[in-house]
Amino acid sequence: MEQAQQAVRLERARRLLAEYPVVDGHNDLPWALREQVGYDLDARDIAKDQSAHLHTDIPRLRAGGVGAQFWSVYVRTDMAGDEAVSATLEQIDAVDELIVRHPADLRRAFTADDMEAARVEGRIASLMGAEGGHSINNSLGTLRALHTLGVRYMTLTHNDNIAWADSATDAPRIGGLSPFGHEVVREMNRTGMLVDLSHVAAGTMRDALDTSTAPVIFSHSSARAICDHPRNIPDDVLGRLRVNGGIAMATFVPKFVLPEAVAWTRAADRNMREHGLHHLDTTPQAMRIHADFEAANPRPMATVATIADHLDHMREVAGIDHIGIGGDYDGTAFLPDGLQDVAGYPNLIAELLGRGWSDADLAKLTWRNAVRVLRDAEDVARELRTRCAPSHATIEQLDGVAV
């Protein structure tokens, strides 16, 4: 009986996604293409099944009911200064090339209207998000240039502190945002670039919410009350999204969503470093080392239900209008059972249907909330530009330090 009910829910989930597909907040395919094949898109032709190498390809995006994707134009934090800016531009170029190569399936999107047009056309709206403020090299002009090139959010930090903002996974240095960090947030509001608070310290979250006049996002973060990891969102911050108008997009990374996976992941990351590799490496060599470690040390398995637990809590605290999904595919070595790649979204929607989520609630989770947040940010930017000129402040002027 339960198996039959699950089949019915799964079919219903697919019908829902056909009308209101998933807006996924974060996918690291561009970095995986850089690391694996140096952007040789013939070697990783995503029009074909790439399940041996990647979590993402067009057939599986279609099977998963993905209608819009924020492609992460992430670069590592050990890239600094102009090197980080150049690498970010290379990532943007890779996304541009993907869109040009696959016009029947991918549509370039800069605005909420573009997203809706892609949905009508049956194409996947392709947006970009820069992951880490190191990508702008302390330059508001560079921030504006990234927006001109199509970057529609910037995660203020990645795993390490930067000069003007504290990261969730580094020792606190500022306590949140510096004066220049607050200016970055204001300029992001003025341009219409979403302020992404995934990866940042709780103090940085609160400072950004204090400053931002536009909705913020968490492109790939889950609930700290369910899994006490610093990459997740505290309840007081989730609650503030009701006033700010922003959105928290639940991520699938097991070490962020399953308490039992935290210690295991530390050991797996240590194993990678002992082999001379970065713990986020997704090259074939790195994946073999991961697989060998897992064979010797079976990992605790997150499931679709694990993610649903986070979403249940996030809906209760933030409200149904302020949650979404940001899987972090191709940015992590491990994923929950049932969500192993981008084809898995119907399994999550079916799980939520089984928990009593309505069609209207699920339409907000998958599509409507993310589109509304981008549209609201565009409205704020339009108004701010009528009365605020571009800022040319420097970190030296505002923070009083030479960088």
C-alpha positions as CSV (number, residue, x, y, z in Angstrom):
1,M,0.0,0.0,0.0
2,E,2.7,2.5,1.0
3,Q,4.6,1.7,-2.2
4,A,1.5,2.4,-4.3
5,Q,0.9,5.7,-2.4
6,Q,4.5,6.7,-3.0
7,A,4.1,6.1,-6.7
8,V,1.0,8.3,-6.7
9,R,2.8,11.1,-4.9
10,L,5.8,10.8,-7.2
11,E,3.5,11.2,-10.3
12,R,1.8,14.1,-8.6
13,A,5.2,15.7,-7.9
14,R,6.2,15.5,-11.5
15,R,2.9,17.2,-12.6
16,L,3.5,20.0,-10.1
17,L,7.1,20.5,-11.3
18,A,5.9,20.6,-14.9
19,E,3.9,23.8,-14.0
20,Y,6.1,25.2,-11.3
21,P,9.6,23.9,-11.8
22,V,12.5,24.1,-9.3
23,V,14.5,27.3,-9.1
24,D,17.8,25.9,-7.7
25,G,19.9,28.4,-5.8
26,H,23.3,26.9,-6.3
27,N,25.0,24.5,-8.7
28,D,28.8,24.3,-9.0
29,L,28.9,22.7,-12.5
30,P,31.2,25.5,-13.9
31,W,33.9,24.8,-11.3
32,A,33.6,21.1,-11.9
33,L,34.1,21.7,-15.6
34,R,37.2,23.8,-14.9
35,E,38.7,21.2,-12.6
36,Q,37.9,18.1,-14.6
37,V,38.4,19.1,-18.2
38,G,39.7,22.8,-18.2
39,Y,36.3,23.9,-19.7
40,D,36.5,21.4,-22.6
41,L,32.8,21.2,-23.1
42,D,33.1,18.5,-25.7
43,A,34.8,16.3,-23.1
44,R,31.8,16.9,-20.7
45,D,29.0,17.4,-23.2
46,I,26.0,18.1,-20.8
47,A,23.6,17.3,-23.6
48,K,24.4,13.7,-22.9
49,D,24.4,11.6,-19.7
50,Q,27.4,12.6,-17.6
51,S,26.5,10.6,-14.5
52,A,30.0,9.0,-14.5
53,H,31.5,12.4,-13.9
54,L,29.0,15.0,-12.8
55,H,25.8,15.4,-10.8
56,T,24.4,17.6,-13.6
57,D,23.5,17.3,-17.2
58,I,20.6,18.5,-19.3
59,P,18.7,15.2,-19.4
60,R,18.8,14.9,-15.6
61,L,17.9,18.6,-15.2
62,R,14.8,17.8,-17.3
63,A,14.0,14.7,-15.4
64,G,14.3,16.6,-12.1
65,G,11.9,19.3,-13.1
66,V,14.5,22.2,-12.9
67,G,13.2,25.3,-14.5
68,A,15.8,27.9,-13.4
69,Q,19.4,27.4,-12.2
70,F,21.7,29.9,-10.5
71,W,25.1,28.6,-11.8
72,S,27.8,29.3,-9.2
73,V,30.8,31.2,-10.6
74,Y,32.8,30.2,-7.6
75,V,36.6,30.5,-7.3
76,R,38.7,29.2,-4.4
77,T,39.6,31.5,-1.6
78,D,43.3,30.9,-2.0
79,M,42.9,32.8,-5.3
80,A,43.3,36.5,-4.2
81,G,43.4,39.9,-5.8
82,D,43.3,40.1,-9.6
83,E,43.7,36.3,-9.8
84,A,40.4,35.8,-8.2
85,V,38.7,38.4,-10.5
86,S,40.2,36.7,-13.6
87,A,39.1,33.3,-12.5
88,T,35.6,34.6,-11.8
89,L,35.5,36.0,-15.3
90,E,36.6,32.7,-16.7
91,Q,33.7,31.0,-14.8
92,I,31.2,33.5,-16.2
93,D,32.6,32.8,-19.7
94,A,32.1,29.1,-19.2
95,V,28.4,29.7,-18.2
96,D,28.0,31.9,-21.3
97,E,29.4,29.1,-23.5
98,L,27.1,26.6,-22.0
99,I,24.1,28.7,-22.8
100,V,25.3,29.4,-26.4
101,R,25.9,25.6,-26.9
102,H,22.5,24.5,-25.7
103,P,19.9,27.2,-26.9
104,A,17.0,24.7,-27.0
105,D,17.4,23.9,-23.3
106,L,19.1,26.9,-21.6
107,R,18.0,30.5,-21.7
108,R,20.1,33.4,-20.4
109,A,18.2,35.2,-17.6
110,F,19.0,38.5,-16.0
111,T,15.6,39.4,-14.6
112,A,12.5,37.8,-13.0
113,D,10.7,38.5,-16.3
114,D,13.4,36.5,-18.1
115,M,12.8,33.6,-15.7
116,E,9.1,33.6,-16.4
117,A,9.7,33.8,-20.2
118,A,11.9,30.7,-19.9
119,R,9.2,28.8,-18.1
120,V,6.7,29.6,-20.8
121,E,9.2,28.5,-23.5
122,G,10.0,25.3,-21.6
123,R,13.7,26.2,-21.3
124,I,15.9,26.4,-18.1
125,A,16.5,30.0,-17.0
126,S,20.2,30.3,-16.5
127,L,21.4,32.9,-13.9
128,M,24.7,33.3,-12.1
129,G,25.9,33.8,-8.5
130,A,29.4,34.7,-7.5
131,E,30.5,32.7,-4.4
132,G,32.6,34.8,-2.2
133,G,33.4,38.5,-1.8
134,H,37.1,37.8,-2.7
135,S,35.8,37.8,-6.3
136,I,35.5,41.6,-6.4
137,N,39.0,42.3,-4.9
138,N,37.6,45.0,-2.6
139,S,36.3,47.0,-5.6
140,L,32.8,48.3,-5.9
141,G,33.5,49.0,-9.6
142,T,34.3,45.3,-10.1
143,L,31.0,44.4,-8.2
144,R,29.1,46.5,-10.7
145,A,31.0,45.0,-13.7
146,L,30.0,41.5,-12.5
147,H,26.4,42.6,-12.3
148,T,26.6,43.9,-15.9
149,L,27.9,40.5,-17.0
150,G,24.9,38.8,-15.5
151,V,25.8,37.9,-11.9
152,R,22.6,38.2,-9.9
153,Y,23.8,37.3,-6.4
154,M,27.1,37.4,-4.5
155,T,27.8,35.3,-1.5
156,L,29.6,37.7,0.8
157,T,32.2,35.1,1.9
158,H,33.1,31.5,1.2
159,N,34.9,29.3,3.7
160,D,37.4,31.9,4.8
161,N,37.1,35.5,6.2
162,I,37.7,38.3,3.8
163,A,38.9,41.8,4.7
164,W,35.4,43.1,5.2
165,A,33.3,40.1,6.3
166,D,33.5,37.1,8.6
167,S,32.9,33.6,7.3
168,A,30.9,30.9,9.2
169,T,33.8,28.5,9.1
170,D,36.7,30.8,10.1
171,A,37.7,32.4,13.4
172,P,35.7,35.7,13.9
173,R,37.8,38.7,13.1
174,I,35.4,41.6,12.6
175,G,32.3,40.3,14.3
176,G,30.3,40.6,11.1
177,L,30.7,43.3,8.5
178,S,33.2,46.1,8.4
179,P,32.1,49.6,7.3
180,F,33.2,48.7,3.8
181,G,31.2,45.5,4.0
182,H,28.1,47.5,4.8
183,E,28.9,49.7,1.8
184,V,29.1,46.6,-0.4
185,V,25.6,45.6,0.8
186,R,24.3,49.0,0.0
187,E,25.8,49.0,-3.5
188,M,24.5,45.5,-4.1
189,N,21.0,46.8,-3.3
190,R,21.5,49.8,-5.7
191,T,22.6,47.6,-8.6
192,G,20.0,44.9,-8.0
193,M,22.4,42.1,-7.1
194,L,21.0,39.8,-4.3
195,V,23.0,39.7,-1.1
196,D,23.7,36.0,-0.4
197,L,24.3,35.0,3.2
198,S,25.2,31.4,2.8
199,H,28.7,30.7,4.1
200,V,28.8,33.8,6.3
201,A,29.1,34.0,10.1
202,A,25.9,34.6,12.1
203,G,27.2,38.1,12.9
204,T,27.6,38.9,9.2
205,M,24.0,37.6,8.6
206,R,22.6,40.0,11.2
207,D,24.7,43.0,10.0
208,A,23.7,42.4,6.4
209,L,20.0,42.2,7.4
210,D,20.4,45.4,9.4
211,T,21.8,47.2,6.3
212,S,20.0,45.7,3.4
213,T,16.8,47.4,2.1
214,A,16.3,44.6,-0.4
215,P,15.4,41.0,0.2
216,V,18.5,38.8,0.9
217,I,18.9,35.1,0.1
218,F,20.6,32.1,1.5
219,S,21.5,30.3,-1.8
220,H,22.4,27.0,-0.1
221,S,21.9,26.8,3.7
222,S,19.7,24.8,6.0
223,A,18.4,25.1,9.6
224,R,20.8,25.2,12.5
225,A,18.1,24.1,14.9
226,I,18.0,20.7,13.0
227,C,21.7,20.4,12.5
228,D,24.0,22.5,14.6
229,H,26.6,23.4,12.0
230,P,27.9,27.0,11.5
231,R,27.0,26.9,7.8
232,N,23.3,26.7,8.7
233,I,20.9,29.5,9.7
234,P,20.0,30.3,13.3
235,D,16.3,30.6,14.0
236,D,16.5,34.3,14.9
237,V,17.9,35.0,11.4
238,L,15.3,32.8,9.7
239,G,12.6,34.7,11.5
240,R,13.9,38.0,10.2
241,L,13.2,36.9,6.6
242,R,9.5,37.5,7.3
243,V,10.3,41.2,7.6
244,N,13.1,41.4,5.1
245,G,11.2,39.5,2.4
246,G,14.1,37.2,1.6
247,I,14.5,33.5,1.0
248,A,16.4,30.6,2.6
249,M,17.1,27.9,0.1
250,A,17.8,24.5,1.8
251,T,20.9,22.7,0.8
252,F,21.4,18.9,0.5
253,V,25.1,18.6,1.7
254,P,25.0,15.8,4.3
255,K,27.6,17.4,6.6
256,F,25.3,20.4,6.9
257,V,22.0,18.6,7.3
258,L,22.7,15.4,9.2
259,P,24.3,15.7,12.7
260,E,25.8,12.2,12.4
261,A,27.6,13.1,9.2
262,V,29.6,16.0,10.7
263,A,32.3,14.0,12.4
264,W,32.5,11.6,9.5
265,T,33.0,14.4,7.0
266,R,35.8,15.9,9.1
267,A,37.6,12.6,8.9
268,A,37.0,12.3,5.1
269,D,38.3,15.9,4.6
270,R,41.3,15.1,6.6
271,N,41.9,12.0,4.4
272,M,41.8,14.2,1.3
273,R,44.4,16.6,2.7
274,E,46.6,13.7,3.7
275,H,46.6,12.7,0.0
276,G,47.6,16.3,-0.9
277,L,44.2,17.3,-2.3
278,H,41.7,20.0,-1.4
279,H,38.7,18.6,0.4
280,L,36.4,20.2,-2.2
281,D,38.2,18.6,-5.1
282,T,35.9,16.8,-7.5
283,T,38.4,15.5,-10.1
284,P,38.3,11.7,-10.9
285,Q,41.4,11.1,-8.7
286,A,39.7,12.9,-5.8
287,M,36.5,11.0,-6.2
288,R,38.4,7.7,-6.2
289,I,40.0,8.6,-2.9
290,H,36.6,9.6,-1.5
291,A,35.2,6.2,-2.7
292,D,38.1,4.3,-1.1
293,F,37.6,6.1,2.2
294,E,33.9,5.5,2.1
295,A,34.4,1.8,1.4
296,A,36.5,1.5,4.5
297,N,34.4,3.9,6.6
298,P,30.7,3.7,5.7
299,R,29.2,7.1,6.0
300,P,26.0,8.1,7.8
301,M,23.4,8.5,5.1
302,A,21.2,11.5,4.8
303,T,17.9,10.9,3.1
304,V,15.1,12.8,1.4
305,A,13.4,12.8,4.7
306,T,16.4,14.6,6.3
307,I,16.0,17.5,3.9
308,A,12.2,17.5,4.4
309,D,12.8,17.9,8.2
310,H,14.8,21.0,7.5
311,L,12.2,22.4,5.2
312,D,9.4,21.7,7.7
313,H,11.4,23.7,10.3
314,M,12.3,26.5,8.0
315,R,8.7,26.9,6.9
316,E,7.6,27.0,10.5
317,V,10.1,29.7,11.5
318,A,10.5,31.8,8.3
319,G,7.1,31.2,6.7
320,I,6.1,29.5,3.5
321,D,6.9,32.7,1.5
322,H,10.6,32.6,2.5
323,I,12.0,29.2,1.6
324,G,13.4,27.5,-1.4
325,I,15.9,24.9,-2.6
326,G,19.7,25.2,-3.3
327,G,21.1,21.7,-3.7
328,D,24.8,22.4,-4.2
329,Y,25.2,19.8,-6.9
330,D,28.7,19.3,-8.3
331,G,30.0,21.2,-5.2
332,T,30.1,18.3,-2.8
333,A,31.3,14.7,-2.9
334,F,28.3,13.2,-1.1
335,L,24.6,13.6,-1.3
336,P,21.5,12.2,0.4
337,D,19.9,8.9,-0.7
338,G,17.3,9.8,-3.3
339,L,18.9,13.1,-4.1
340,Q,22.1,11.8,-5.7
341,D,21.9,14.2,-8.7
342,V,19.7,16.9,-10.2
343,A,17.1,14.3,-11.3
344,G,16.1,13.7,-7.7
345,Y,13.9,16.8,-7.0
346,P,10.6,14.9,-7.6
347,N,11.5,12.6,-4.7
348,L,11.7,15.6,-2.4
349,I,8.4,17.0,-3.6
350,A,6.8,13.6,-3.2
351,E,8.1,13.4,0.4
352,L,6.7,16.9,1.2
353,L,3.3,15.9,-0.4
354,G,3.3,12.9,2.0
355,R,3.7,15.4,4.9
356,G,0.7,17.4,3.9
357,W,2.3,20.2,2.0
358,S,-0.3,21.8,-0.4
359,D,0.2,22.4,-4.1
360,A,0.2,26.1,-3.4
361,D,2.9,25.8,-0.8
362,L,5.1,23.6,-3.1
363,A,4.7,26.1,-6.0
364,K,6.1,28.8,-3.7
365,L,8.9,26.5,-2.5
366,T,10.0,25.5,-6.0
367,W,9.3,28.6,-8.2
368,R,7.3,31.5,-6.9
369,N,9.4,32.6,-3.9
370,A,12.7,32.8,-5.8
371,V,11.2,34.7,-8.7
372,R,9.4,37.1,-6.3
373,V,12.6,37.8,-4.4
374,L,14.6,38.7,-7.6
375,R,11.7,40.9,-8.8
376,D,11.6,42.7,-5.4
377,A,15.3,43.3,-5.5
378,E,14.9,44.8,-9.0
379,D,12.2,47.1,-7.7
380,V,14.4,48.3,-4.8
381,A,17.3,48.9,-7.2
382,R,15.2,50.8,-9.6
383,E,14.1,53.2,-6.8
384,L,17.5,53.5,-5.3
385,R,19.1,54.5,-8.6
386,T,16.8,57.5,-8.9
387,R,18.4,59.0,-5.9
388,C,21.8,57.3,-5.3
389,A,24.8,57.6,-7.5
390,P,27.3,54.6,-7.8
391,S,29.6,54.4,-4.8
392,H,33.3,54.8,-5.4
393,A,34.2,54.3,-1.7
394,T,37.3,52.3,-1.0
395,I,38.1,49.9,1.8
396,E,41.0,52.1,2.8
397,Q,38.7,55.1,3.2
398,L,36.0,53.3,5.1
399,D,37.9,50.8,7.1
400,G,41.1,52.8,7.6
401,V,43.4,50.0,6.6
402,A,45.7,49.4,3.7
403,V,44.8,46.1,2.0
